[in-house]
Amino acid sequence: MSKRTARLETILDRNPRDPSSLITVLQDIQKEFRYLPVEVLSDAAQALNVPLSKIFSASTFYKAFSLTPRGETIIRICKGTACHIKGADLLLEQLESALNIRAGETSSDLKFTVEVVNCVGACAMAPVMMVNNKYHGHVRVDRAVRLAKKG
């Protein structure tokens, strides 16, 4: 049994092996692997007795799921109106330059993923960036990279 298969078996053992567990199993796979590897989804489809097409349908419908590897640190830059006016573009440029990746990409060492979001609902703290779901408000360009690397 491969290491990947063993990790999936651990996830499947925590859930009933039927179609009703699909979303929970996908969430657990996402948490374990930081994305949804196709080989694991194929094995999960057989174990849950769900067509692979239905798994891909759910995987691409929900924004929380990713079919590509994501970094250990997820950095989200808010580009809502308030953040845009207060310099979100400069924060994004600074991060893209320092981490050598563009928005929507993951670094080759799988340490960082940079994403742009439309609004995080913290306009009073603009510009806002999130590092692994922790909000950082009134972010200055010179602090953005330090906050990202701090995790």
N, CA, C and O atoms as a GROMACS GRO file, in nm:
protein
  604
    1MET      N    1   0.085  -0.118   0.000
    1MET     CA    2   0.000   0.000   0.000
    1MET      C    3   0.089   0.124   0.000
    1MET      O    4   0.180   0.136   0.082
    2SER      N    5   0.061   0.215  -0.094
    2SER     CA    6   0.143   0.336  -0.101
    2SER      C    7   0.106   0.430   0.015
    2SER      O    8   0.002   0.418   0.079
    3LYS      N    9   0.197   0.523   0.037
    3LYS     CA   10   0.175   0.620   0.145
    3LYS      C   11   0.049   0.703   0.117
    3LYS      O   12  -0.027   0.735   0.209
    4ARG      N   13   0.029   0.736  -0.010
    4ARG     CA   14  -0.089   0.815  -0.049
    4ARG      C   15  -0.218   0.736  -0.023
    4ARG      O   16  -0.316   0.790   0.027
    5THR      N   17  -0.216   0.608  -0.058
    5THR     CA   18  -0.332   0.523  -0.037
    5THR      C   19  -0.360   0.507   0.113
    5THR      O   20  -0.475   0.507   0.155
    6ALA      N   21  -0.254   0.494   0.191
    6ALA     CA   22  -0.271   0.482   0.336
    6ALA      C   23  -0.335   0.607   0.395
    6ALA      O   24  -0.420   0.599   0.484
    7ARG      N   25  -0.294   0.723   0.344
    7ARG     CA   26  -0.353   0.848   0.394
    7ARG      C   27  -0.501   0.856   0.358
    7ARG      O   28  -0.582   0.902   0.438
    8LEU      N   29  -0.537   0.810   0.237
    8LEU     CA   30  -0.678   0.809   0.197
    8LEU      C   31  -0.756   0.710   0.282
    8LEU      O   32  -0.868   0.739   0.323
    9GLU      N   33  -0.700   0.593   0.307
    9GLU     CA   34  -0.769   0.493   0.389
    9GLU      C   35  -0.800   0.548   0.528
    9GLU      O   36  -0.907   0.522   0.583
   10THR      N   37  -0.708   0.623   0.585
   10THR     CA   38  -0.731   0.685   0.716
   10THR      C   39  -0.850   0.779   0.709
   10THR      O   40  -0.933   0.782   0.800
   11ILE      N   41  -0.858   0.856   0.602
   11ILE     CA   42  -0.971   0.948   0.584
   11ILE      C   43  -1.101   0.870   0.567
   11ILE      O   44  -1.203   0.904   0.628
   12LEU      N   45  -1.097   0.768   0.485
   12LEU     CA   46  -1.220   0.689   0.459
   12LEU      C   47  -1.266   0.616   0.585
   12LEU      O   48  -1.386   0.596   0.604
   13ASP      N   49  -1.173   0.574   0.670
   13ASP     CA   50  -1.210   0.504   0.793
   13ASP      C   51  -1.288   0.594   0.889
   13ASP      O   52  -1.361   0.544   0.975
   14ARG      N   53  -1.273   0.724   0.875
   14ARG     CA   54  -1.345   0.817   0.964
   14ARG      C   55  -1.487   0.847   0.916
   14ARG      O   56  -1.563   0.913   0.987
   15ASN      N   57  -1.522   0.800   0.798
   15ASN     CA   58  -1.651   0.833   0.738
   15ASN      C   59  -1.720   0.708   0.686
   15ASN      O   60  -1.654   0.610   0.652
   16PRO      N   61  -1.856   0.712   0.680
   16PRO     CA   62  -1.925   0.600   0.616
   16PRO      C   63  -1.887   0.593   0.469
   16PRO      O   64  -1.874   0.696   0.402
   17ARG      N   65  -1.868   0.473   0.419
   17ARG     CA   66  -1.826   0.456   0.279
   17ARG      C   67  -1.949   0.452   0.188
   17ARG      O   68  -1.982   0.349   0.130
   18ASP      N   69  -2.015   0.566   0.178
   18ASP     CA   70  -2.129   0.578   0.088
   18ASP      C   71  -2.133   0.720   0.030
   18ASP      O   72  -2.063   0.809   0.079
   19PRO      N   73  -2.215   0.742  -0.072
   19PRO     CA   74  -2.216   0.872  -0.141
   19PRO      C   75  -2.247   0.992  -0.050
   19PRO      O   76  -2.208   1.104  -0.082
   20SER      N   77  -2.316   0.969   0.061
   20SER     CA   78  -2.350   1.082   0.149
   20SER      C   79  -2.226   1.144   0.214
   20SER      O   80  -2.233   1.256   0.265
   21SER      N   81  -2.114   1.075   0.213
   21SER     CA   82  -1.991   1.126   0.275
   21SER      C   83  -1.904   1.205   0.180
   21SER      O   84  -1.795   1.249   0.217
   22LEU      N   85  -1.950   1.224   0.057
   22LEU     CA   86  -1.864   1.283  -0.046
   22LEU      C   87  -1.799   1.416  -0.004
   22LEU      O   88  -1.677   1.428  -0.009
   23ILE      N   89  -1.878   1.513   0.036
   23ILE     CA   90  -1.822   1.646   0.067
   23ILE      C   91  -1.728   1.639   0.187
   23ILE      O   92  -1.622   1.703   0.188
   24THR      N   93  -1.766   1.562   0.288
   24THR     CA   94  -1.680   1.549   0.406
   24THR      C   95  -1.546   1.485   0.368
   24THR      O   96  -1.440   1.529   0.414
   25VAL      N   97  -1.552   1.381   0.285
   25VAL     CA   98  -1.428   1.315   0.242
   25VAL      C   99  -1.343   1.410   0.158
   25VAL      O  100  -1.221   1.415   0.174
   26LEU      N  101  -1.407   1.487   0.069
   26LEU     CA  102  -1.331   1.584  -0.010
   26LEU      C  103  -1.264   1.689   0.079
   26LEU      O  104  -1.150   1.728   0.056
   27GLN      N  105  -1.337   1.734   0.180
   27GLN     CA  106  -1.278   1.832   0.274
   27GLN      C  107  -1.158   1.772   0.346
   27GLN      O  108  -1.056   1.839   0.363
   28ASP      N  109  -1.171   1.647   0.387
   28ASP     CA  110  -1.060   1.582   0.458
   28ASP      C  111  -0.940   1.559   0.365
   28ASP      O  112  -0.825   1.575   0.406
   29ILE      N  113  -0.968   1.522   0.240
   29ILE     CA  114  -0.858   1.503   0.143
   29ILE      C  115  -0.788   1.637   0.120
   29ILE      O  116  -0.665   1.644   0.117
   30GLN      N  117  -0.868   1.744   0.103
   30GLN     CA  118  -0.811   1.878   0.083
   30GLN      C  119  -0.723   1.917   0.201
   30GLN      O  120  -0.615   1.973   0.183
   31LYS      N  121  -0.769   1.888   0.321
   31LYS     CA  122  -0.694   1.922   0.441
   31LYS      C  123  -0.564   1.840   0.449
   31LYS      O  124  -0.459   1.893   0.486
   32GLU      N  125  -0.572   1.714   0.416
   32GLU     CA  126  -0.456   1.625   0.426
   32GLU      C  127  -0.349   1.655   0.321
   32GLU      O  128  -0.230   1.660   0.352
   33PHE      N  129  -0.393   1.677   0.196
   33PHE     CA  130  -0.297   1.694   0.085
   33PHE      C  131  -0.279   1.840   0.044
   33PHE      O  132  -0.191   1.870  -0.037
   34ARG      N  133  -0.361   1.929   0.097
   34ARG     CA  134  -0.365   2.072   0.062
   34ARG      C  135  -0.418   2.095  -0.079
   34ARG      O  136  -0.415   2.207  -0.128
   35TYR      N  137  -0.466   1.991  -0.144
   35TYR     CA  138  -0.537   1.997  -0.271
   35TYR      C  139  -0.599   1.860  -0.295
   35TYR      O  140  -0.584   1.770  -0.213
   36LEU      N  141  -0.668   1.845  -0.408
   36LEU     CA  142  -0.735   1.720  -0.437
   36LEU      C  143  -0.661   1.648  -0.551
   36LEU      O  144  -0.688   1.674  -0.668
   37PRO      N  145  -0.567   1.560  -0.517
   37PRO     CA  146  -0.494   1.488  -0.621
   37PRO      C  147  -0.589   1.396  -0.700
   37PRO      O  148  -0.674   1.329  -0.641
   38VAL      N  149  -0.575   1.393  -0.831
   38VAL     CA  150  -0.664   1.316  -0.917
   38VAL      C  151  -0.661   1.167  -0.882
   38VAL      O  152  -0.765   1.101  -0.880
   39GLU      N  153  -0.542   1.114  -0.856
   39GLU     CA  154  -0.532   0.971  -0.823
   39GLU      C  155  -0.610   0.939  -0.695
   39GLU      O  156  -0.674   0.834  -0.687
   40VAL      N  157  -0.604   1.026  -0.598
   40VAL     CA  158  -0.676   1.005  -0.472
   40VAL      C  159  -0.827   1.016  -0.496
   40VAL      O  160  -0.905   0.940  -0.438
   41LEU      N  161  -0.867   1.110  -0.582
   41LEU     CA  162  -1.011   1.124  -0.611
   41LEU      C  163  -1.064   0.999  -0.680
   41LEU      O  164  -1.176   0.956  -0.654
   42SER      N  165  -0.984   0.941  -0.766
   42SER     CA  166  -1.025   0.820  -0.835
   42SER      C  167  -1.046   0.706  -0.736
   42SER      O  168  -1.145   0.633  -0.743
   43ASP      N  169  -0.953   0.691  -0.642
   43ASP     CA  170  -0.967   0.588  -0.539
   43ASP      C  171  -1.087   0.617  -0.447
   43ASP      O  172  -1.158   0.526  -0.406
   44ALA      N  173  -1.108   0.744  -0.416
   44ALA     CA  174  -1.222   0.782  -0.331
   44ALA      C  175  -1.354   0.753  -0.402
   44ALA      O  176  -1.451   0.712  -0.339
   45ALA      N  177  -1.357   0.774  -0.533
   45ALA     CA  178  -1.479   0.746  -0.610
   45ALA      C  179  -1.518   0.600  -0.597
   45ALA      O  180  -1.635   0.567  -0.578
   46GLN      N  181  -1.420   0.512  -0.609
   46GLN     CA  182  -1.448   0.369  -0.595
   46GLN      C  183  -1.492   0.335  -0.454
   46GLN      O  184  -1.587   0.259  -0.435
   47ALA      N  185  -1.425   0.389  -0.355
   47ALA     CA  186  -1.457   0.357  -0.216
   47ALA      C  187  -1.596   0.407  -0.175
   47ALA      O  188  -1.665   0.342  -0.096
   48LEU      N  189  -1.636   0.521  -0.229
   48LEU     CA  190  -1.766   0.580  -0.192
   48LEU      C  191  -1.877   0.538  -0.288
   48LEU      O  192  -1.994   0.572  -0.267
   49ASN      N  193  -1.840   0.464  -0.391
   49ASN     CA  194  -1.937   0.422  -0.493
   49ASN      C  195  -2.006   0.544  -0.557
   49ASN      O  196  -2.128   0.550  -0.569
   50VAL      N  197  -1.923   0.640  -0.596
   50VAL     CA  198  -1.970   0.764  -0.658
   50VAL      C  199  -1.898   0.777  -0.792
   50VAL      O  200  -1.777   0.755  -0.798
   51PRO      N  201  -1.967   0.813  -0.900
   51PRO     CA  202  -1.897   0.834  -1.027
   51PRO      C  203  -1.790   0.944  -1.014
   51PRO      O  204  -1.810   1.045  -0.947
   52LEU      N  205  -1.676   0.921  -1.080
   52LEU     CA  206  -1.568   1.019  -1.075
   52LEU      C  207  -1.614   1.154  -1.129
   52LEU      O  208  -1.568   1.258  -1.083
   53SER      N  209  -1.706   1.152  -1.226
   53SER     CA  210  -1.757   1.278  -1.281
   53SER      C  211  -1.830   1.360  -1.175
   53SER      O  212  -1.822   1.483  -1.176
   54LYS      N  213  -1.900   1.293  -1.084
   54LYS     CA  214  -1.970   1.364  -0.976
   54LYS      C  215  -1.869   1.425  -0.878
   54LYS      O  216  -1.890   1.534  -0.826
   55ILE      N  217  -1.759   1.354  -0.855
   55ILE     CA  218  -1.655   1.407  -0.766
   55ILE      C  219  -1.590   1.531  -0.828
   55ILE      O  220  -1.566   1.630  -0.760
   56PHE      N  221  -1.562   1.525  -0.958
   56PHE     CA  222  -1.505   1.642  -1.025
   56PHE      C  223  -1.606   1.757  -1.028
   56PHE      O  224  -1.568   1.873  -1.016
   57SER      N  225  -1.732   1.725  -1.043
   57SER     CA  226  -1.835   1.829  -1.042
   57SER      C  227  -1.836   1.902  -0.908
   57SER      O  228  -1.839   2.026  -0.905
   58ALA      N  229  -1.833   1.827  -0.799
   58ALA     CA  230  -1.831   1.890  -0.665
   58ALA      C  231  -1.699   1.962  -0.642
   58ALA      O  232  -1.697   2.071  -0.583
   59SER      N  233  -1.590   1.904  -0.688
   59SER     CA  234  -1.457   1.963  -0.666
   59SER      C  235  -1.441   2.096  -0.737
   59SER      O  236  -1.371   2.185  -0.688
   60THR      N  237  -1.504   2.111  -0.851
   60THR     CA  238  -1.491   2.236  -0.925
   60THR      C  239  -1.601   2.335  -0.891
   60THR      O  240  -1.587   2.455  -0.919
   61PHE      N  241  -1.712   2.289  -0.832
   61PHE     CA  242  -1.820   2.380  -0.796
   61PHE      C  243  -1.784   2.465  -0.674
   61PHE      O  244  -1.810   2.585  -0.673
   62TYR      N  245  -1.726   2.403  -0.573
   62TYR     CA  246  -1.694   2.474  -0.448
   62TYR      C  247  -1.556   2.537  -0.456
   62TYR      O  248  -1.457   2.469  -0.485
   63LYS      N  249  -1.550   2.666  -0.429
   63LYS     CA  250  -1.423   2.739  -0.438
   63LYS      C  251  -1.323   2.694  -0.330
   63LYS      O  252  -1.203   2.717  -0.344
   64ALA      N  253  -1.371   2.631  -0.226
   64ALA     CA  254  -1.281   2.585  -0.120
   64ALA      C  255  -1.191   2.471  -0.165
   64ALA      O  256  -1.088   2.444  -0.104
   65PHE      N  257  -1.230   2.404  -0.274
   65PHE     CA  258  -1.150   2.292  -0.322
   65PHE      C  259  -1.056   2.337  -0.433
   65PHE      O  260  -1.087   2.426  -0.511
   66SER      N  261  -0.939   2.272  -0.437
   66SER     CA  262  -0.841   2.303  -0.540
   66SER      C  263  -0.789   2.173  -0.601
   66SER      O  264  -0.756   2.078  -0.530
   67LEU      N  265  -0.782   2.170  -0.732
   67LEU     CA  266  -0.728   2.053  -0.801
   67LEU      C  267  -0.579   2.070  -0.829
   67LEU      O  268  -0.516   1.981  -0.886
   68THR      N  269  -0.522   2.182  -0.789
   68THR     CA  270  -0.378   2.205  -0.804
   68THR      C  271  -0.317   2.224  -0.665
   68THR      O  272  -0.384   2.272  -0.574
   69PRO      N  273  -0.191   2.186  -0.650
   69PRO     CA  274  -0.126   2.198  -0.518
   69PRO      C  275  -0.128   2.342  -0.466
   69PRO      O  276  -0.112   2.437  -0.543
   70ARG      N  277  -0.148   2.355  -0.336
   70ARG     CA  278  -0.149   2.487  -0.272
   70ARG      C  279  -0.036   2.492  -0.171
   70ARG      O  280   0.010   2.390  -0.121
   71GLY      N  281   0.007   2.613  -0.142
   71GLY     CA  282   0.118   2.632  -0.050
   71GLY      C  283   0.081   2.612   0.095
   71GLY      O  284  -0.037   2.610   0.131
   72GLU      N  285   0.185   2.595   0.179
   72GLU     CA  286   0.163   2.584   0.323
   72GLU      C  287   0.100   2.712   0.376
   72GLU      O  288   0.017   2.708   0.466
   73THR      N  289   0.141   2.824   0.320
   73THR     CA  290   0.088   2.954   0.360
   73THR      C  291   0.004   3.009   0.246
   73THR      O  292   0.053   3.029   0.135
   74ILE      N  293  -0.124   3.034   0.275
   74ILE     CA  294  -0.215   3.092   0.176
   74ILE      C  295  -0.228   3.241   0.208
   74ILE      O  296  -0.270   3.279   0.317
   75ILE      N  297  -0.191   3.324   0.112
   75ILE     CA  298  -0.196   3.468   0.129
   75ILE      C  299  -0.307   3.521   0.040
   75ILE      O  300  -0.307   3.499  -0.081
   76ARG      N  301  -0.402   3.590   0.101
   76ARG     CA  302  -0.513   3.648   0.024
   76ARG      C  303  -0.505   3.800   0.034
   76ARG      O  304  -0.500   3.857   0.142
   77ILE      N  305  -0.504   3.861  -0.081
   77ILE     CA  306  -0.504   4.007  -0.088
   77ILE      C  307  -0.645   4.052  -0.124
   77ILE      O  308  -0.698   4.012  -0.228
   78CYS      N  309  -0.704   4.134  -0.040
   78CYS     CA  310  -0.836   4.187  -0.067
   78CYS      C  311  -0.826   4.299  -0.170
   78CYS      O  312  -0.745   4.391  -0.156
   79LYS      N  313  -0.908   4.290  -0.274
   79LYS     CA  314  -0.910   4.396  -0.374
   79LYS      C  315  -1.049   4.457  -0.386
   79LYS      O  316  -1.091   4.501  -0.493
   80GLY      N  317  -1.121   4.457  -0.272
   80GLY     CA  318  -1.249   4.528  -0.269
   80GLY      C  319  -1.223   4.677  -0.287
   80GLY      O  320  -1.108   4.720  -0.292
   81THR      N  321  -1.328   4.753  -0.298
   81THR     CA  322  -1.314   4.896  -0.328
   81THR      C  323  -1.225   4.970  -0.228
   81THR      O  324  -1.134   5.042  -0.268
   82ALA      N  325  -1.251   4.952  -0.099
   82ALA     CA  326  -1.172   5.023   0.003
   82ALA      C  327  -1.025   4.981  -0.003
   82ALA      O  328  -0.936   5.066   0.004
   83CYS      N  329  -0.999   4.852  -0.016
   83CYS     CA  330  -0.860   4.804  -0.022
   83CYS      C  331  -0.792   4.849  -0.151
   83CYS      O  332  -0.674   4.883  -0.150
   84HIS      N  333  -0.867   4.850  -0.260
   84HIS     CA  334  -0.811   4.897  -0.387
   84HIS      C  335  -0.766   5.042  -0.375
   84HIS      O  336  -0.657   5.078  -0.418
   85ILE      N  337  -0.852   5.124  -0.316
   85ILE     CA  338  -0.820   5.267  -0.301
   85ILE      C  339  -0.700   5.287  -0.208
   85ILE      O  340  -0.620   5.378  -0.229
   86LYS      N  341  -0.687   5.201  -0.108
   86LYS     CA  342  -0.580   5.217  -0.008
   86LYS      C  343  -0.451   5.143  -0.045
   86LYS      O  344  -0.360   5.133   0.038
   87GLY      N  345  -0.442   5.090  -0.168
   87GLY     CA  346  -0.313   5.038  -0.213
   87GLY      C  347  -0.298   4.888  -0.221
   87GLY      O  348  -0.186   4.837  -0.213
   88ALA      N  349  -0.406   4.814  -0.237
   88ALA     CA  350  -0.396   4.668  -0.247
   88ALA      C  351  -0.310   4.625  -0.366
   88ALA      O  352  -0.239   4.525  -0.358
   89ASP      N  353  -0.315   4.700  -0.474
   89ASP     CA  354  -0.233   4.665  -0.591
   89ASP      C  355  -0.083   4.669  -0.557
   89ASP      O  356  -0.007   4.585  -0.604
   90LEU      N  357  -0.044   4.766  -0.477
   90LEU     CA  358   0.098   4.775  -0.438
   90LEU      C  359   0.138   4.657  -0.349
   90LEU      O  360   0.249   4.605  -0.362
   91LEU      N  361   0.048   4.616  -0.259
   91LEU     CA  362   0.076   4.499  -0.174
   91LEU      C  363   0.096   4.376  -0.262
   91LEU      O  364   0.190   4.298  -0.242
   92LEU      N  365   0.006   4.360  -0.357
   92LEU     CA  366   0.013   4.244  -0.445
   92LEU      C  367   0.142   4.245  -0.526
   92LEU      O  368   0.209   4.142  -0.538
   93GLU      N  369   0.178   4.359  -0.582
   93GLU     CA  370   0.302   4.369  -0.659
   93GLU      C  371   0.424   4.333  -0.574
   93GLU      O  372   0.514   4.263  -0.619
   94GLN      N  373   0.425   4.382  -0.451
   94GLN     CA  374   0.536   4.355  -0.361
   94GLN      C  375   0.548   4.206  -0.333
   94GLN      O  376   0.658   4.150  -0.335
   95LEU      N  377   0.435   4.140  -0.306
   95LEU     CA  378   0.436   3.997  -0.277
   95LEU      C  379   0.476   3.916  -0.400
   95LEU      O  380   0.556   3.822  -0.390
   96GLU      N  381   0.421   3.951  -0.514
   96GLU     CA  382   0.454   3.879  -0.637
   96GLU      C  383   0.603   3.888  -0.666
   96GLU      O  384   0.666   3.790  -0.708
   97SER      N  385   0.659   4.004  -0.645
   97SER     CA  386   0.801   4.024  -0.670
   97SER      C  387   0.887   3.947  -0.570
   97SER      O  388   0.982   3.880  -0.609
   98ALA      N  389   0.855   3.958  -0.443
   98ALA     CA  390   0.936   3.894  -0.338
   98ALA      C  391   0.925   3.742  -0.342
   98ALA      O  392   1.024   3.673  -0.318
   99LEU      N  393   0.806   3.689  -0.372
   99LEU     CA  394   0.787   3.543  -0.370
   99LEU      C  395   0.807   3.480  -0.508
   99LEU      O  396   0.807   3.358  -0.523
  100ASN      N  397   0.824   3.566  -0.609
  100ASN     CA  398   0.846   3.521  -0.747
  100ASN      C  399   0.731   3.436  -0.800
  100ASN      O  400   0.754   3.338  -0.871
  101ILE      N  401   0.610   3.472  -0.765
  101ILE     CA  402   0.490   3.407  -0.818
  101ILE      C  403   0.386   3.513  -0.847
  101ILE      O  404   0.390   3.623  -0.791
  102ARG      N  405   0.292   3.481  -0.933
  102ARG     CA  406   0.184   3.572  -0.966
  102ARG      C  407   0.060   3.532  -0.886
  102ARG      O  408   0.052   3.421  -0.833
  103ALA      N  409  -0.034   3.622  -0.877
  103ALA     CA  410  -0.160   3.594  -0.808
  103ALA      C  411  -0.224   3.471  -0.870
  103ALA      O  412  -0.233   3.458  -0.992
  104GLY      N  413  -0.269   3.380  -0.785
  104GLY     CA  414  -0.330   3.257  -0.831
  104GLY      C  415  -0.231   3.142  -0.842
  104GLY      O  416  -0.270   3.029  -0.874
  105GLU      N  417  -0.103   3.168  -0.817
  105GLU     CA  418  -0.002   3.065  -0.831
  105GLU      C  419   0.052   3.021  -0.694
  105GLU      O  420   0.032   3.087  -0.592
  106THR      N  421   0.120   2.907  -0.698
  106THR     CA  422   0.187   2.852  -0.580
  106THR      C  423   0.336   2.846  -0.609
  106THR      O  424   0.377   2.812  -0.720
  107SER      N  425   0.416   2.880  -0.509
  107SER     CA  426   0.561   2.877  -0.529
  107SER      C  427   0.607   2.733  -0.556
  107SER      O  428   0.541   2.638  -0.513
  108SER      N  429   0.718   2.718  -0.626
  108SER     CA  430   0.766   2.585  -0.665
  108SER      C  431   0.802   2.498  -0.543
  108SER      O  432   0.799   2.376  -0.552
  109ASP      N  433   0.836   2.561  -0.431
  109ASP     CA  434   0.868   2.484  -0.310
  109ASP      C  435   0.742   2.455  -0.226
  109ASP      O  436   0.752   2.401  -0.116
  110LEU      N  437   0.625   2.492  -0.279
  110LEU     CA  438   0.495   2.470  -0.214
  110LEU      C  439   0.484   2.540  -0.078
  110LEU      O  440   0.409   2.495   0.008
  111LYS      N  441   0.557   2.649  -0.060
  111LYS     CA  442   0.546   2.722   0.066
  111LYS      C  443   0.438   2.829   0.062
  111LYS      O  444   0.371   2.852   0.162
  112PHE      N  445   0.418   2.894  -0.053
  112PHE     CA  446   0.325   3.006  -0.061
  112PHE      C  447   0.230   2.994  -0.178
  112PHE      O  448   0.267   2.950  -0.287
  113THR      N  449   0.105   3.035  -0.154
  113THR     CA  450   0.007   3.055  -0.259
  113THR      C  451  -0.048   3.195  -0.240
  113THR      O  452  -0.085   3.233  -0.128
  114VAL      N  453  -0.053   3.271  -0.347
  114VAL     CA  454  -0.108   3.406  -0.340
  114VAL      C  455  -0.240   3.410  -0.417
  114VAL      O  456  -0.247   3.366  -0.532
  115GLU      N  457  -0.342   3.461  -0.352
  115GLU     CA  458  -0.474   3.470  -0.414
  115GLU      C  459  -0.526   3.613  -0.399
  115GLU      O  460  -0.492   3.684  -0.305
  116VAL      N  461  -0.609   3.653  -0.493
  116VAL     CA  462  -0.679   3.781  -0.485
  116VAL      C  463  -0.824   3.751  -0.458
  116VAL      O  464  -0.885   3.667  -0.525
  117VAL      N  465  -0.882   3.819  -0.359
  117VAL     CA  466  -1.023   3.802  -0.327
  117VAL      C  467  -1.095   3.935  -0.345
  117VAL      O  468  -1.034   4.042  -0.334
  118ASN      N  469  -1.224   3.929  -0.372
  118ASN     CA  470  -1.299   4.051  -0.401
  118ASN      C  471  -1.325   4.136  -0.277
  118ASN      O  472  -1.316   4.258  -0.285
  119CYS      N  473  -1.356   4.076  -0.165
  119CYS     CA  474  -1.378   4.152  -0.042
  119CYS      C  475  -1.378   4.055   0.075
  119CYS      O  476  -1.440   3.949   0.068
  120VAL      N  477  -1.309   4.090   0.182
  120VAL     CA  478  -1.308   4.006   0.301
  120VAL      C  479  -1.398   4.063   0.410
  120VAL      O  480  -1.407   4.007   0.520
  121GLY      N  481  -1.464   4.174   0.382
  121GLY     CA  482  -1.559   4.232   0.477
  121GLY      C  483  -1.494   4.305   0.592
  121GLY      O  484  -1.552   4.315   0.700
  122ALA      N  485  -1.374   4.357   0.572
  122ALA     CA  486  -1.305   4.431   0.678
  122ALA      C  487  -1.260   4.565   0.622
  122ALA      O  488  -1.144   4.604   0.638
  123CYS      N  489  -1.350   4.635   0.556
  123CYS     CA  490  -1.316   4.759   0.485
  123CYS      C  491  -1.257   4.866   0.575
  123CYS      O  492  -1.176   4.947   0.530
  124ALA      N  493  -1.295   4.868   0.702
  124ALA     CA  494  -1.243   4.969   0.794
  124ALA      C  495  -1.094   4.950   0.819
  124ALA      O  496  -1.026   5.042   0.865
  125MET      N  497  -1.042   4.831   0.790
  125MET     CA  498  -0.900   4.801   0.814
  125MET      C  499  -0.819   4.807   0.685
  125MET      O  500  -0.703   4.765   0.684
  126ALA      N  501  -0.876   4.857   0.577
  126ALA     CA  502  -0.811   4.856   0.446
  126ALA      C  503  -0.675   4.927   0.446
  126ALA      O  504  -0.657   5.027   0.515
  127PRO      N  505  -0.580   4.873   0.368
  127PRO     CA  506  -0.584   4.750   0.291
  127PRO      C  507  -0.562   4.628   0.380
  127PRO      O  508  -0.487   4.632   0.477
  128VAL      N  509  -0.631   4.521   0.343
  128VAL     CA  510  -0.629   4.400   0.424
  128VAL      C  511  -0.564   4.286   0.346
  128VAL      O  512  -0.589   4.268   0.227
  129MET      N  513  -0.482   4.211   0.416
  129MET     CA  514  -0.435   4.085   0.360
  129MET      C  515  -0.457   3.977   0.465
  129MET      O  516  -0.450   4.003   0.585
  130MET      N  517  -0.483   3.856   0.418
  130MET     CA  518  -0.502   3.744   0.509
  130MET      C  519  -0.388   3.646   0.488
  130MET      O  520  -0.351   3.614   0.375
  131VAL      N  521  -0.333   3.598   0.598
  131VAL     CA  522  -0.229   3.496   0.593
  131VAL      C  523  -0.282   3.377   0.671
  131VAL      O  524  -0.297   3.383   0.793
  132ASN      N  525  -0.309   3.268   0.600
  132ASN     CA  526  -0.369   3.149   0.662
  132ASN      C  527  -0.490   3.184   0.749
  132ASN      O  528  -0.498   3.143   0.864
  133ASN      N  529  -0.581   3.259   0.692
  133ASN     CA  530  -0.708   3.297   0.755
  133ASN      C  531  -0.694   3.395   0.871
  133ASN      O  532  -0.793   3.421   0.941
  134LYS      N  533  -0.576   3.450   0.894
  134LYS     CA  534  -0.559   3.554   0.994
  134LYS      C  535  -0.558   3.689   0.922
  134LYS      O  536  -0.481   3.711   0.829
  135TYR      N  537  -0.644   3.779   0.968
  135TYR     CA  538  -0.657   3.910   0.906
  135TYR      C  539  -0.544   4.002   0.952
  135TYR      O  540  -0.507   4.003   1.069
  136HIS      N  541  -0.491   4.078   0.858
  136HIS     CA  542  -0.394   4.183   0.890
  136HIS      C  543  -0.445   4.310   0.823
  136HIS      O  544  -0.459   4.316   0.701
  137GLY      N  545  -0.474   4.410   0.904
  137GLY     CA  546  -0.529   4.534   0.851
  137GLY      C  547  -0.427   4.646   0.847
  137GLY      O  548  -0.322   4.640   0.911
  138HIS      N  549  -0.461   4.750   0.770
  138HIS     CA  550  -0.376   4.868   0.754
  138HIS      C  551  -0.233   4.825   0.716
  138HIS      O  552  -0.136   4.880   0.766
  139VAL      N  553  -0.224   4.727   0.627
  139VAL     CA  554  -0.094   4.672   0.589
  139VAL      C  555  -0.018   4.771   0.502
  139VAL      O  556  -0.070   4.822   0.403
  140ARG      N  557   0.104   4.796   0.541
  140ARG     CA  558   0.192   4.880   0.460
  140ARG      C  559   0.273   4.791   0.368
  140ARG      O  560   0.299   4.675   0.399
  141VAL      N  561   0.311   4.846   0.256
  141VAL     CA  562   0.385   4.768   0.156
  141VAL      C  563   0.512   4.708   0.216
  141VAL      O  564   0.547   4.595   0.184
  142ASP      N  565   0.580   4.782   0.300
  142ASP     CA  566   0.705   4.732   0.357
  142ASP      C  567   0.684   4.620   0.459
  142ASP      O  568   0.780   4.553   0.497
  143ARG      N  569   0.559   4.598   0.503
  143ARG     CA  570   0.531   4.491   0.600
  143ARG      C  571   0.472   4.367   0.534
  143ARG      O  572   0.470   4.261   0.596
  144ALA      N  573   0.424   4.377   0.412
  144ALA     CA  574   0.349   4.269   0.348
  144ALA      C  575   0.430   4.139   0.339
  144ALA      O  576   0.380   4.032   0.375
  145VAL      N  577   0.552   4.147   0.292
  145VAL     CA  578   0.634   4.027   0.274
  145VAL      C  579   0.668   3.966   0.410
  145VAL      O  580   0.666   3.844   0.426
  146ARG      N  581   0.700   4.051   0.507
  146ARG     CA  582   0.734   4.001   0.640
  146ARG      C  583   0.615   3.926   0.700
  146ARG      O  584   0.632   3.819   0.758
  147LEU      N  585   0.495   3.982   0.686
  147LEU     CA  586   0.375   3.915   0.737
  147LEU      C  587   0.352   3.782   0.667
  147LEU      O  588   0.317   3.682   0.730
  148ALA      N  589   0.374   3.780   0.537
  148ALA     CA  590   0.353   3.656   0.460
  148ALA      C  591   0.451   3.548   0.503
  148ALA      O  592   0.412   3.433   0.521
  149LYS      N  593   0.577   3.584   0.520
  149LYS     CA  594   0.678   3.485   0.556
  149LYS      C  595   0.668   3.440   0.701
  149LYS      O  596   0.709   3.330   0.737
  150LYS      N  597   0.611   3.528   0.783
  150LYS     CA  598   0.590   3.494   0.924
  150LYS      C  599   0.481   3.387   0.936
  150LYS      O  600   0.481   3.307   1.030
  151GLY      N  601   0.389   3.387   0.841
  151GLY     CA  602   0.280   3.288   0.840
  151GLY      C  603   0.178   3.323   0.933
  151GLY      O  604   0.079   3.251   0.946
   0.00000   0.00000   0.00000
